[in-house]
Amino acid sequence: MKLKMLAILICITLYGDKTNARAVGTFYNFNLQFNAAQNPSNNFILQNFTIHWNGSTGNLFITHQNNPSKILWQNIAGKGFCGAAQGNETITESRGSFNIVDAKSNITQTQTIESITLVNNQLTIKGQFLAAQNTNYTLSIYEESSNQLHFDLQTENINFNRLYLSYACETGEQFFGFGEQPSHLNHKGNRVPVLVQEQGIGRGDNITDNAFVNGIVNLTLGASVGDDYTSYKVVPQYISSKSNAFFLKNYEYSEFDFTKNNQIQIELYAGKLEGNLIYAENPYQAIEEYTSYCGRMQPLPAWIVSGAIIGMQGGTAKLYDIWQKMKNADVPVIAFWTQDWIGQRTTLAGKQLWWNWELDNDRYPNWNLLHDSLSSNTISLMGYINPFLVDVTAEKSNYRRDMYKEATQNNYLVLNDAGQPYQVQNTSFTSGVLDLSDTGCVHWIKDIIKDEMLARGLKGWMADFAEALPFDVELHSGESTATFHNKYPEVWERINKEAINESNLKDTVVFFSRAGYTKSPKYATLFWQGDQLVGWGKNDGLKSAVTGLLSGGLSGFTLNHSDIGGYTSITVPFINYLVLGRSKELLRRWMEMAAFTPVYRTHEGLGPDKNYQVYQDTATAKHFARNAKIYRAWLFYRKQLMEEAAQKGYPICRPLFLDFPNDVNTYSLSTQFMVGSELLVAPVLDQNKTTVNVYLPNGTWVNIWTNQVVNSTGQNFSITGLSDRAAVFYKQGSAVGLQFKQNLMNEGIN
């Protein structure tokens, strides 16, 4: 017992006791006061949009000239649609997780309307917010494009730094989006926080059935335990089942409340709210409009979508050994992702990396020969980088550049309130955070990417982290972290992209990012879904990887993928109890799912020795080869879909409701997905199962493995015999489906 208590105390010391930021706000109802004589009923025409005001009932609603019968936005008649409060937030950070406590005062109870005017195609509503302390407000609405209407809300009193937009929705209306959300595809009934951060271990799941160990993990990993809305990639944007869509342009923290059946409320931690209402007749149009603002991802180079990327650590000799095993299994390898190219360290969390961005010659001797050998076989080398730096002088003996010292001497790290480099705790070590608001720092880290990575022949890398900028730091630019925190991943992605473009390597080099905000799709070449547990969980594991993939695609993250097999495994110190470790079955099922995602890449995981690996035995390697060939068999379609994503912003892996928006049975389906509009995939996501329940929307479908034709009127079907594959269907007569079937036959896949 003493040993167990010692483990608990050590873990508390290592991990702390804070939790991730959760939605902390409350839904407020605002009254409305207006003078019907002063503001009688009127229709205000703003080019393509019309704003209707009913002076008798106090109803404001908006339509579009292309479909005047469809109401895009409206308040609850006679109820206030704007409000404000004075807030004083405390935001604390621990390992990229954030805890928010907000104290509010002067919450407005009533919105008055004193005037509604239309001048130069801009509608302006003015009045007061009534509370213990009143303030004047202005709501300006104008057309930003033919299908987007801009909202601008601000108060006269700058002390009112919480703004609210409250409006009606249909009782049965469902809501999707908000970036990569691993737990929920449909957000109806929930309040969604919009803050980029570490998603956390377990994300609310019980990660073990052992009560004692579960108690220790929940207690000791408090800083890293997320909930079902903590996310690396989150954006203030939604699309509804009625194809209504809205997004904020703000970078400050916000919350979207869908807990009421007939109302939506947005809360923003800022003194000015800026957002756009989108007119669309279907979800695809809504995505196209939204991505015209956030940016669209460009097609990936042909090399990275043509086969398998092998994630490995261990050095030159191990790489050659794994390469031979992959050859023996006939795996179409296109790259080795050597994340430990900068060296590896062993911590209490597992095998981790030295965050000093130079090649470790001892770990990878004869790098140039290795590079040339792989290149002659059309295989690329990939690496790793993030916006942290560690002090290497104490423990790493073979460094040549001390980048932490360089950054410190040039003031390129964010500072704490004592004027010293802020230290972020990462499991059992600390690191400094690059101040990406400093143009000098930006040029410096770009030069490192050029000189240490691109010059060594790396064709790609993981551009990790970027979600952990603390709020209690000073930035070189003087910008508030309230706005720069969510902007930080966008800046990090832009830096990586600029380094590539400035080296004249555009469209040939790929980096994949974990964190993201609204405009990240404009800058990143590829995303991956971060750290899932090596388990089957809905909130954190194989199932969450599917849900996150589908939700992110609705917010512009069109090119996304996950670590095959997951990443995170946990061992409780001094107890010798493995909470989670990757099983052979899980690895095989993850392969089968990943074969239908944009990129096919493995990861050894946080504890490589405890996780089953793709090269561990001949049968597993051959199963990996089979799925890599399945992935290759739809390359022709993948290229088409990447072009479509670049032109229109459509995701490659899609929730079914995009193609069947009137089928209410598709609204919460996140265990199966469409690849483009032609293929339907239902992977096996449960342990010890060889059967899946597949929902086939109305139409005629063909089982790609059995050629069975299924006529469905919108039904569930039990698909059996899936011991080594996902259930896959294509629409009868689909040229894509027929070509895919032929390509599978050519690959020897049946």
N, C-alpha and C positions, 0 to 999 in steps of 0.2 A: 504494500500500500504506500509506503514511503517513496518507493521508486515511481509509482504512478503519480503521486502528488508532485514529485520533483518534475516530472514531465509536464504536468499542467502549469506549474510556475514558470518553467523555462519557456513554454509555448506562449504564455501570456506576455512574457518579456519580449519575445520575438515578434509577436503578431499584434499586440495591442487589443483594444476592445471597442473600436469604433465600427459603425456599419455604413454601408453605402447610402447615398442620398436617395430618399424615397419621396414620393409626392407628399407635400406637407400642407398644402392649401385646403381651402374649404369652398364649397359652392355657395355663392352669395346671391340672394334675390334682391334686385334693385327696383324700386318703385319709379314711376314715370309721371311727371307733371308737365302739362303742356296747355297752351291756350289755342283752342281750335279756331277762334276768330283771328288770332294773330298769325297762325300757321294753318290755313285751311287745306283741305285735300288737294293734292297736285301730283302730276306726273312729271318728273324731271328727266329729260332725255340727255344722256351723255353718249352721243354717237351710237354705239352698238348696244349699250346698256340703258335700261330705264329704271329709275328709282321712284317707287310709288309711296306716297305718304297719305294715309287716311287720317284726316284731322278729326274725325268723329271717334274712332276707336284707338288712336295712338298706335297704328300699325305701320311699320316701315318695311317694305319688301322690294326685292330686286329681281328683274327679269332681263332676258337677252332677246334682241330682235329676231334671232333665228328660231326661237321657240318661246313666244310670249306666254304660253300657258305653264311653263316650268318655272317655279319659284326657286331661285338660286340661294337666297338668303332672306331671312325675315326675323323680326323680333316676336316675342309673345305679345300679342296685342295688349296695349296698356301697361306693359312692363318695361323697365329700363333695359337698355342694351349696352350701356357703358357704365363703368364705375372706376373707383380709385381707392387707394389706401396709402398710408405711410407705413413702410416696413423697415425693420432693422434686422438684417440677417447675420448669422454667424455660420461660416462655412469652414469646416476643418477637414484636413486631408490626412489619409493614411494609406500608403502603397497604392496611390491612384484611385482610391475610393474616397467619397466625400459625404460628409454628414451636414445637413442643413437644418438649422433652427431659426425660425423667423418669428419675430415679435411684431404684430401689426397694431396700428392705432388709426383713429379717424377713418374707419371703413365707411365709405359713403353708403347711404341708405336710399337716396333718391337722386334720380337724374332729371333735371329740368331741361326743356327745350324752349329756348327763347327766340331762335330764328333759324330758318332753313332757306338758304339762298343758293342759286346756281349762277356762277359767273365764269366765263371762259371755260366751259365744260368741266367745272369743278363744283361739286356740291359741298357746301359747308354747313355743318350743324353746330350751333353754339348754345351754350347753356351753363348750368352750374351743377356740380356734384355737392349734395348737401350732406353734411356730417357734423360732428362737434366743431370741426373747422371746415368751412366751405372753400371751394375753389372753382374758378371758371375752367371750362374745357372747350376744346375745338376738335370736332371730327370732320376731316376732309376726305372726300371720296372722289376719285377721278379715274378715267380709263387710261390704263398703262399700255394696253394693246387691244386688239379687236376682241380678244377672249379673256382679258384679265382686267379686273377692277381693283384699284389700289385703295387701301384704308390707311389713314394716318390719324392717330389719336394722341393728344397730349393735353396736359393741364397747364394752367398759368402758374401754379405754385409748384416749384421744383421739389418741394419736400414730399409731394405725392409721387412716390417711386414704385408703386404697384398699380398696374392698369388692368382693366378687365373688359373683355368683349363677350357679351352673352346673347345667345340667339337660339332660335327654334330649330328642331329637327323632327323628322317623322318618327313615330314610335318604333317602327320596324327597321329604321335606317341603321346600317352597320358601318363601321369605320376601320380603315386600314392605312398603313403607312408608318410614319415616325421612324424611318430608317430601319436598321437591322434590329429586330425585336425577336429574340430567340424563344420566348415563351408564348407570345400571342400573335396570331395573324389578325384576328378581329378584336378591336379594342372597346367595343360596346360594353358599357357597364363598369369601365375602369377610368382611373385618373392617371394620365401619362406624364411623367416628368421628362423634361428635355434637357439633359446634361450629359455631355461626353464624359465617360469615366470607365474605370475598371469594372467589368461586368460581375466579377466575384465568383467564388467557388461555390458550386451547388445552386446558386441563384434561387434559394428558397427550398430546394429539395432536401430531404433527409438523405445524406450521402452514404449512410450505412444503416443496416438493420440492428447493429449492436448498440444497445442503449448507452452503455458506458462510453464507448468510443465516440458515438454520435454526440454525447454531451461534451466530451473533451473538444471535439472538432468545432462544434458550435461556439463553445466558450473561447477557445484559444485562437481560432481563425476569424474572430469577429471583424477584423479589418478587411478581410478578403471574402466575406460571405455576402453575396448579392441578394437581390430579390428579383421578382419576375419582370421588373422594368429597368434594371441596371443594364447598360449597354455601351459598347465601344463606339457604335455608330448610331447617332440619334439626331433626328432633324424635326423641326416644328412644322410638320406637313401631314395632311391626310387626304385620302380619297374615300368617298362614301359609296355605298351600294347603289345610291341614286346618281352616282357620277358627279356629285357635288364635291368640290375640292377647295381647300384653303391652305395657305402657308404664311408663316411669319418670315420677315427678312431680318429680324433681330438676332443678335448673337447672345443676348443675355438669357439667363435662366427663365424657363417658362413651364407651365403645366396646362394640359388640355384635359378637361373634365367631361367624360361621357357617362357619368353615373346616373344622370336623369334620363328618363325614357324620351322626353320630348324637348330637351334643351342641351346646348353645348355651352361651356364657358371656358374661355382662355384667360389665364393669369400670367402676366409678364412682370419680371423684376426690372423695370426700367421706367423712365419718365416719358418715353415716347414709344408708341406701338406702331409698327409698319408691317402691313401684310397684304396679300393679294387673294382675292376671290377669283376662282377659275370657272368659266363657262365650258362645259363639255357635255356631250350627249352619251358618251360611253367611257368606261375606265381608260381605254387606250388613248382617247383624246385628252383626258385629264393628265395622264402621264406625259404625253407629248408636250402639253402646255407647261407643265411644271418643269420638265427637264430643259425647256428652252431658257429657263432662268438658272437652274442649278448647274447646268452643264451636262454634256453627254460624253460617255466614255468611248474612246476610239478603239477600233479593231486591234487585237493583239497581234504581234508578229507571228508568222506561220510556225516558227520553230517551237514556240511554247505550247501550242494547242495541238501538236501532232503526236504526242505520246506522253510517257510518264516522267515525272520529276521525282527523283529519289532523294528524300531528306535523310541525311546521315551526319554523324559526328565520329571522330576517331582518328583522322589524319590520312595521309597519303596511302599507306599500306592497306588500311581498312577499306578505303575507297576502291582500290584495285580488286580487293577480295569481293566486295559486294558487286562490283561491275561484272566480275566473272560469274557470280551466282545469277545475276540478271540475264546474262548471255545464255547461260545453260537453260534457263526457264523460257527463253525467247521473249523477254520483255522488251517492248519498243521504248527504250530509254532515250529521252531527249535532253536531260540535264541532271546533274548532281547538285543538290542544294547543300553546300557545306557551311552550315550556319556557324560552325566553330572555326572558321578560317582565321579568326582573331584570337583563338585560344580558348581553352575550357577551364572552368574552375568548379570545384565540388563544394556545395553549400548544404545546409540542412534541408533545403528544398529539393536538392537533386543536382543533376549536371547542368551547369549554367555557363554563361559566356563572359569573357573579359571585355568590358565595354571601353575599349581603347582601339580605335578603328585603323589597325594596321595588321598586315599578314603576320601570323605566328609561324616563322620559318622552321621552328623545331617540330611543330605539330604537322606542318605540311611542307616537308623538305622537297626540293626539286619541283617547285610549283610550276615553273615554266614548262618542264618536260611533261608534267601531268596535264597541264592545259593543252599542250600541243597534241598529246596522245588522244585526249577526248575530242578535240576539234577535228582531228583527222577521221573520227568516226561520227561526225556531226552531232556531238554531245557537248552541251554548254556547261560552264561552271557558274553557280550562283552563290551569293553570300548573305550577309546580315549587317544591319546598322539600326541604331535608334538615336533619339535626341538626348540621351544621357551620357555622362562620362564618369568613370571611376578613377580613383587614385591607385595607380598600379605600383607605386614605389615600394609599398610594404610587403607585397606578396608575389608579384610577378617579376621574375628575374631577367627575362629575355626581351623586355620592351626596348624599342629604339626611340620612339617618340612618346613623351609624356603629355598626352593631349589635355588631360585634366589641368596640368600646370600651365600649358599654353592658354587654355580658356580662362583660367583664373587670372593670369597676368594681364590678359586683354579685357577683363571684365565681361566675358561672354556668357557667364552663368547668371541665372536669376538670383537675386539677393533676398535674404531675410530682413527682418526689421532692425537687425544689428549691423547691416551692411556686409554680411558674410554670405558666401555661396549657400543657398538653401539646399539641404540634404533630404532627398526623398528616400524613404526606407523601401528597399526591395528585398523581401524575405529577410536574409541575414546580412545584407550589406547595404550601404548607402551610396548615393550617386548625386552628382550635380545635374541641373537641368539647363539645357541650352536656352539662352534668351533669344528667341527667334524674332523678337520685335526689333532687335539691333541689326542694322544692315551690315555692320562689320562682322558680326557673328554669322550672318547668313552667307556672306562671301567666303568666310573661313571654312565653314562646314561643307559648302559646295566644292571648295578646292580639295578637301579631304576625299570627298566622293570621287572626284575626277582623278586625283593622284594616287589614292590608295586602293580604289576599287575598279574604276573603269580602266585605268592604265594597266592593271594586272589581268585584264581580260574577262572580268566578270560580266556576264550577259544579263544579270538580274540579281535581285536581292529582296529580302524582307525588310521593309521600312517600318520597324516595329514601334509600338507605344504611341505617344503623342496625346494621350488622354489624361495625363497626370499633372498638368500645370497647376500648382497650388494657387489659391486665391489670396493668400497672405504674403505676397512677394512684391518686390518693386521691379518694374520693367524699364529697360533703357529708354524706350520710346515715350514713357509716361502714360501709356494707355492703361486703362483700367483692366484688371484681370476679369472683371465681371463680363467684359466683352471679348477679351483675348483668350479666355480659357477655351470656349467652344471654337474659336477661330484657329487655335494652335494647330490642330491636325491638318487643316487646309493649308496653312503656311508650310508645315513640314512636307506635305505632298508636293506643293509647288516647288520647294527647294530641290527635292529629288528629281522632279521632272526637268527643271531648268538645268541642273547639272548634266543630265543626259543630252538635252537639246544643244546646250552650249558646247558639248563635245562632238557635235555633228553625228550623234547616234540615235536621233529620233526614229521611232518605229522599229528599232532593232533591240533595244534594251528594255527590260520590264522590271518594275518594282511592285511589290504587293504590300498593301497597308492594312493595319488593324483598325485604327480609330478613324472617325469621319464625322463631318458635319455637312451642312447644306451643299456647299460648293466643292466638296471633296471629289465628286465624280468628274469635275472639270479638270482636275489636276492629276489624280491618281491613274496609273495605267492598269491596276488590278487591285482587288481587295481579297483578304481572307478573313475568316470569321473569328479569329482570335482563339482563345484557350477554352475548348470544351473539355469536360471530364471524359476520361476513357471509360465511358459507361453508356447506358441506354436511355438516360433521363430525358424527360420532357422539357425540363427547364435548363439542364446542363448535361449535354451528351449527344448521342446520335440523333435523337428526335429533334432536339433544339437546333442542331445544325441545319436540318431541313426547314424548320419554321423561320429561322433567321435568314436563310438564303432567299426564301420567298418574300418575306416582308421587306427586306432591303431592296429587292428589285423594284418595288413600287415607289421607291424614293430616289431612283437614279443610280443605285449601286448594281448596275447591270452585269458586271464581270466580277464574280465573287466565287469563293470556294472555301472548303474547310480542310484542316489537317486530316488526312485519311487515318482513322483510328483514334482521333482525339489527341489531346496533349496532356492534361493535368491528371496526375495521380498523387495520392497523399499517403504518407507514412507518418504515424504518430511517433514522435521521438521517444526513445527509451522503452517503448512498449512492444516493439517488433510486430506491430499490427498493420498490415497493409489494408488501408481503407478501400482503395481502388487500384486496379492494375488492368491493363488492356488484355483481354482474352483473345484467343485465336478466332473464336466465333464473331466477336465484335469487329475485329479487324476485317474479316471477310465481308461482313454485311456493310461496313463502311465503304469498302472498295466498290461494292455493287451499287451503292447510292451515288458515290462520287463519279462513277463512270458516266453519269448524265449531267455533270456540272461543267462550267466553262473550262476549268483547269484541273488536272489530275496529278496531285502531289501528296507524297507521304511525309510523315513526321515520326521520328523515333519516340517523341514524347519527353516529358519532364524526367521520368525515370526510365531510361532506355533498357536497363537490365531487368526491370520488372514488367515491361510491356512486350507483348508478342510483336515481332517484326516481320515485314514482308519477305525478308531474306532468311528467316529462321529455319525453314524446312522447305523441301522441294515442292510439296503439295501446295503450301501457301504461296510460294513464288509463282507456281503455275497458275493458281487462281488469280493472282495479281496480274499476270500476263494476259489472261483471258479478259479481264475487265479493262485493261489498258487497250486491248484490241477492240473491245466494244466501244470504248471511248473514241478510238481512232475511226471506227466505222461510220460515225455521224459527223466527221470532220467537215464534209461538204456542207452540211446543214448549219454547223457551228459557224462557219465563215459567213453564211448568209445572215444568220442571226446577229452576229457582231456588226455587220454593216447596217442592219436594221436598227440596232441599238445606237449606233453612231448618228444615224439620220433622224430617229424618232424617240430614242430613249427607252424603247421597250426592253424589258428584262429577257434574258435567255431562259431562265427557269422561272415559271410563272404559276401563281395560284390559279386554280381552275376558274374562279369567278371572273377573271379578266376576259376569258372567251365565252363564259356562260353567265353574264351579269344578272340575268333574270331568274337564275336557278338558285333559290335560297339555300339549297342543300350544299352549295359550294362555298358558302360564306366563311365557314370556320374550318374548312378542310386544309390541314397542313401536314398530313402524312403521305400525301401524294401530290404530284405536280405535273404541269405541262412543260415540255421542252419545245419552245416556240409554240406554234398553234397546232402542230401536227402529231406530236408524240405525247402519250400519257404514261407516266412512270409511277409505280407504287412499290418502293423498296420494302424489304422486310426490316422492320425497326424494333422488333421484340426478340428477346432471348428465347432460344429453344423453340422457335416457330418456323414452319415451312409453308405457312398459309397466310395470305393477307386478304383483308376485306377491301375491295376496290369499288369506289363509286364511279360509274360510267354515266356521264350526262347523256341527254337525249341524242341519239344518233346510232350509226352502225360502226362498230369498232372491230379491229382485227388483232388477236393476240399474236404478237410477233414470234413467239416461240412455238406455238402449236398451230398457227394459221386458223384457229377457230374464229368464226365470225359471230359477233354478239350484237344483237339488236336490243338497244336499251331505250327505255322511256324515262330514264333518270332513276337508276336502280343500283343497289349494292350487290356485288357478286363476290363469292368466295373463290379465290384463285389458289389452287393447291400445287404441290410439286415444286416448290421454290427452294430447294435445298442449296442451290448455288447461283441464284439469280434474282433480280427484281422482276416484278410483273410489269410488262411493257405492252402498250397497245398503240395502234395508229388508226387514224380515220380511214375507213374503207375508201379505196380509190386514191388515197394520198400519194402523190409522186414522191414525196419525201419518205413516207413509210416504206414504199416499195423499193426505193434506192437503198435505204438503210438495211432492209432485209437482204438485198443482194450483196451489199458490202459485208454483212455479217457472214454470209455464206462464203464469200471470197476470203475472209479471215479464218475460215474453218470453225466458226462459232455456230452452234446449233442449240 
